[in-house]
Amino acid sequence: MATFGELIRSYRLRAGLGLRTFAELVDQRASVVSAVESGRRAPWRSSATLAQLAEVLGLVESSNLWQKIVKLAHAGDIQPATPVGEIAWWWQADEAPALDEPALAEMAGFLGATVEPSADPKPHSNPRPLTELAIEWRVRRLLGRRETQLTAAPVDVEAALENESGVRLQIVPGLVPRFSVQACVVATPGGLTFFVDRIIADSRPMASYRQLLALCYAPVALWQADKQFSATQFLRTRSNGSWSGHLRDCERFALAMLLPANPVLMGAESAYNELIHQQGWVDVDDAARTLRNRLAEQFAVPTSLVHRRLVGWPCHLYGRVAQALAAQESTLPPLDWLVDEQELRQQTLFDKTAAR
């Protein structure tokens, strides 16, 4: 029989709401919602809170289903934690000292997880960096499975990962600063569980939080890491000289997930047209700055991330803005009007022999 927390989570996902988004709608901290859903905290019993839950989830308070949920709320209790699986990889705070094996074992015990023994004789192959088109392809494949069409609006990364990829989110206190880890990914029989530190989930800006979740999913999206990675392999990969390239790929994936190409292009076209009608043929730098600010507000991401996105494939926004202003056109030219001096890296995507 489903518990109160399991029912709340299932109806939250049915409503297409991410954990933190849902928490804001019901006036709770994300860590509290996570604890209730996972059974680490007793259910809400306040009639006001339960009424708010029903409104947000679209449930009729007079229905038999809702009466069942209320009954479970008053009968529910805290459940003991059970081992969840094996640690796969993690993301640390900036400039934090790297985890060693004793610290990794301690974190595994803290999460109730396990760590593959370091003496594992199986060979591990390091993943190769991917082309920009390959990364875009994987983001499109993930987001394209959503029921709603891609629009020029912020992507709810939580809902996308939970609904489309079977990811479970749990928010726990103590990863920062105890282990200097913002989030840890654990491979479980049913998929992946992301353990995110309470400080990150409750206090950091939403954009930073969603970027971290996208980073957590990047290894499995880029290299099918749920089948290849273990904690000890991740330690070896991070100590390898090629790690900086893998990290850049993960960051590109997270950026493309927060700012999908087609919605960004749609938003840029609309913002440029509005800019020209309001201010006329402005300087290129002023136009680029205005578009960055508007897209940052529209997609709820930091302006610096918008800039990084727009200088890479497939946006090429700055060159297209310069062309449009020079021609005094109120719309941006097609992407294929922009000629690159160098061959695009993504052309090697299907060349199995090409060095990457």
C-alpha positions in Angstrom: 0.0 0.0 0.0 1.3 3.4 -1.0 2.4 5.8 1.8 1.3 9.4 2.2 4.7 10.6 0.8 4.5 8.2 -2.2 1.0 9.4 -3.1 2.0 13.1 -2.8 5.0 12.5 -5.1 3.0 10.6 -7.7 0.4 13.3 -7.9 3.1 16.0 -8.0 4.7 14.3 -11.0 1.3 13.9 -12.6 0.9 17.7 -12.3 4.3 18.2 -13.9 5.8 20.0 -10.9 9.4 19.8 -9.9 10.2 19.3 -6.2 11.3 22.9 -5.5 8.6 24.4 -7.7 6.0 22.4 -5.8 7.6 23.4 -2.4 7.2 27.1 -3.3 3.6 26.6 -4.3 2.7 24.9 -0.9 4.8 27.4 1.1 7.3 24.7 2.3 11.0 24.3 2.1 12.2 21.8 -0.6 14.0 19.8 2.0 10.8 19.4 4.0 8.9 18.2 0.9 11.6 15.8 0.1 11.7 14.4 3.7 7.9 13.9 3.7 7.9 12.2 0.2 10.8 9.8 1.2 9.2 9.0 4.6 12.0 10.6 6.6 9.6 13.1 8.1 6.0 12.6 9.3 3.2 13.7 6.9 1.6 17.1 7.2 -1.5 17.1 9.3 -2.5 20.7 9.4 -5.9 21.1 7.7 -4.7 24.4 6.1 -1.6 22.7 4.6 -3.6 19.7 3.4 -6.1 22.1 1.8 -3.2 23.9 0.0 -1.8 20.5 -1.2 -5.2 19.6 -2.7 -5.5 22.9 -4.5 -2.0 22.7 -6.0 -2.3 19.1 -7.0 -5.8 19.6 -8.4 -7.5 17.1 -6.1 -11.1 17.4 -5.0 -11.2 17.6 -1.2 -14.5 15.8 -1.0 -13.3 12.8 -3.1 -12.6 9.3 -1.8 -9.0 9.6 -2.9 -8.4 12.8 -0.9 -10.1 11.3 2.1 -7.7 8.4 1.8 -4.7 10.8 1.6 -5.9 12.6 4.7 -6.3 9.3 6.6 -2.8 8.3 5.6 -1.5 11.7 6.8 -2.9 11.2 10.3 -1.8 7.6 10.5 1.6 8.1 8.9 4.9 7.9 10.8 8.6 8.3 10.1 10.0 5.3 8.2 13.5 3.9 8.9 16.1 4.6 6.1 17.1 1.6 4.0 20.3 1.2 1.8 19.6 2.8 -1.5 22.4 1.6 -3.9 25.9 2.4 -4.9 27.5 5.8 -5.2 28.3 6.6 -8.8 29.5 10.2 -9.0 29.2 13.6 -7.3 29.7 17.3 -7.7 31.7 19.3 -5.2 31.6 22.9 -4.2 34.1 25.2 -6.0 37.7 24.9 -4.7 36.7 22.1 -2.3 39.4 19.5 -1.7 38.9 16.3 -3.7 37.3 13.4 -1.8 39.7 10.6 -0.9 38.6 7.0 -0.4 38.1 7.3 3.4 35.9 10.4 3.0 34.0 8.6 0.2 33.4 5.6 2.4 32.2 8.0 5.2 29.8 9.7 2.8 28.4 6.4 1.6 27.6 5.4 5.2 26.0 8.8 5.7 23.7 8.2 2.7 23.1 4.6 3.4 24.8 3.7 0.2 27.7 1.4 -0.8 31.0 2.0 -2.6 32.6 -0.4 -5.1 35.9 -1.7 -3.6 38.9 0.1 -5.0 40.6 -3.3 -5.8 38.1 -4.0 -8.5 40.1 -5.7 -11.3 37.6 -4.8 -14.0 39.1 -2.5 -16.6 37.5 1.0 -16.9 37.5 2.9 -20.1 37.4 6.7 -19.8 34.6 8.3 -21.8 35.6 10.5 -24.7 34.7 14.1 -25.0 31.7 14.6 -27.4 31.0 17.1 -30.1 28.7 20.0 -29.6 26.1 18.5 -31.9 26.2 15.2 -29.9 25.5 17.1 -26.7 22.7 19.1 -28.3 21.3 15.8 -29.6 21.1 14.3 -26.2 19.4 17.3 -24.6 16.9 17.4 -27.4 16.2 13.6 -27.0 15.6 14.1 -23.2 13.5 17.3 -23.4 11.7 16.1 -26.6 10.1 13.3 -24.6 8.1 15.8 -22.5 4.4 15.9 -23.1 4.4 19.6 -23.6 6.1 21.2 -26.6 9.3 23.2 -26.2 8.4 26.8 -25.7 10.3 30.0 -25.0 10.0 29.5 -21.2 12.2 28.2 -18.4 12.7 24.4 -18.4 11.7 22.7 -15.1 14.7 20.5 -14.9 13.4 18.7 -11.8 10.2 17.7 -13.6 12.0 16.7 -16.8 14.4 14.4 -15.0 11.8 12.9 -12.7 9.1 12.3 -15.3 11.3 11.4 -18.3 14.3 9.7 -16.8 13.1 8.1 -13.6 15.3 10.1 -11.4 14.4 10.4 -7.7 15.4 13.5 -5.7 16.2 13.5 -2.1 17.4 16.5 -0.2 19.5 15.9 2.9 21.4 18.1 5.3 25.2 17.6 5.8 26.8 17.2 2.4 28.0 20.8 2.6 30.2 21.5 4.4 30.7 18.0 5.9 31.9 16.5 2.6 32.0 19.7 0.5 29.6 17.9 -1.9 26.7 19.8 -3.4 25.1 16.7 -4.8 25.8 12.9 -5.0 24.3 10.5 -7.6 23.5 7.0 -6.4 22.7 4.1 -8.8 19.8 2.1 -7.5 18.0 -0.9 -9.0 15.2 1.4 -10.2 17.4 4.1 -11.7 19.3 7.1 -10.2 18.8 8.9 -7.0 20.2 12.5 -6.6 21.0 13.5 -3.1 21.2 17.3 -2.9 22.4 19.2 0.1 19.7 21.2 1.9 21.6 24.5 1.7 21.7 24.2 -2.1 18.1 23.2 -2.5 16.6 25.7 0.1 18.9 28.7 -0.2 20.5 28.9 -3.6 18.8 30.7 -6.5 16.6 28.4 -8.6 18.7 28.8 -11.7 21.9 27.6 -9.8 19.9 24.7 -8.3 18.5 23.5 -11.7 22.0 23.9 -13.3 23.4 21.5 -10.6 20.6 19.0 -11.3 21.4 19.1 -15.0 25.1 18.6 -14.2 24.2 15.6 -12.1 22.4 14.0 -15.1 25.1 14.9 -17.6 27.3 11.8 -17.2 24.4 9.4 -17.9 23.2 11.5 -20.8 26.6 11.9 -22.4 28.2 8.5 -21.6 25.5 6.2 -20.3 27.4 6.4 -17.0 24.8 4.6 -15.0 26.2 1.4 -16.6 29.8 2.3 -16.7 30.6 4.5 -13.7 31.3 3.5 -10.2 32.6 5.8 -7.4 36.2 4.5 -7.7 36.1 4.9 -11.5 34.9 8.4 -11.0 37.8 9.1 -8.7 40.2 7.8 -11.4 38.5 9.8 -14.1 38.8 13.1 -12.1 42.5 12.5 -11.6 43.0 11.9 -15.3 44.4 14.7 -17.5 41.3 14.6 -19.7 38.9 15.4 -16.9 38.8 19.1 -17.8 37.4 18.2 -21.2 34.8 15.9 -19.7 33.8 18.7 -17.2 33.3 21.1 -20.1 31.0 18.6 -21.8 29.0 18.3 -18.7 28.7 22.0 -18.4 27.7 22.3 -22.0 25.0 19.7 -21.5 23.6 21.6 -18.4 23.7 24.8 -20.3 21.8 23.4 -23.3 19.3 21.8 -20.9 18.6 25.2 -19.2 18.6 27.0 -22.5 17.4 24.6 -25.3 18.4 25.8 -28.8 15.0 26.2 -30.4 13.3 28.1 -27.6 16.4 30.3 -27.2 16.3 31.1 -30.9 12.6 31.9 -30.7 13.2 34.1 -27.7 16.1 35.9 -29.4 14.1 36.6 -32.6 11.2 38.1 -30.6 13.5 40.1 -28.4 15.5 41.5 -31.3 12.3 42.5 -33.2 11.0 44.2 -30.1 14.3 46.0 -29.5 14.4 47.4 -33.1 10.8 48.7 -32.9 11.5 50.4 -29.6 15.0 51.7 -30.0 15.9 51.6 -33.7 19.3 50.6 -35.1 21.3 50.6 -32.0 25.0 49.7 -31.6 25.8 46.0 -31.9 27.2 45.8 -28.3 24.1 47.5 -26.9 21.8 45.2 -28.9 23.7 42.1 -27.7 23.6 43.3 -24.1 19.9 44.0 -24.2 19.1 40.6 -25.8 21.2 38.8 -23.1 19.4 40.6 -20.3 16.0 39.8 -21.8 16.8 36.1 -22.4 18.2 35.8 -18.9 14.9 37.1 -17.5 12.8 35.1 -19.8 14.6 31.8 -19.1 15.3 32.5 -15.4 19.1 32.0 -15.7 22.1 34.1 -14.9 23.2 36.5 -17.7 26.7 35.0 -17.8 25.1 31.6 -18.8 23.1 33.3 -21.6 26.4 34.8 -22.9 28.1 31.4 -22.9 25.2 29.8 -24.7 24.9 32.4 -27.4 28.6 32.3 -28.4 28.4 28.6 -29.2 26.6 26.3 -31.6 23.9 26.4 -32.7 22.9 30.0 -31.7 25.6 32.2 -33.3 23.5 35.1 -32.1 26.1 37.9 -32.0 27.1 37.4 -35.6 23.5 37.3 -36.8 22.7 40.4 -34.8 25.6 42.3 -36.4 24.4 41.2 -39.9 20.8 42.3 -39.2 21.8 45.7 -37.9 24.2 46.3 -40.8 21.4 45.5 -43.2 18.9 47.4 -41.1 16.6 44.4 -40.9 14.1 43.9 -38.1 14.5 40.2 -38.2 17.6 38.0 -37.7 19.0 36.2 -40.7 18.9 32.4 -41.0 21.6 30.4 -39.3 23.1 29.3 -42.6 23.9 32.9 -43.5 26.7 32.9 -40.9 29.8 31.5 -42.5 32.4 29.9 -40.1 36.0 30.3 -40.8 36.7 26.9 -39.2 35.1 23.6 -39.8 32.4 23.0 -37.2 33.3 20.3 -34.7 29.9 18.7 -34.9 30.5 17.5 -38.4 32.5 14.7 -36.9 29.6 13.3 -35.0 29.1 10.2 -37.1 32.7 9.7 -38.1 33.8 6.8 -35.8 37.4 7.2 -36.7 37.7 10.9 -36.1 39.8 12.0 -33.2 37.8 14.0 -30.6 
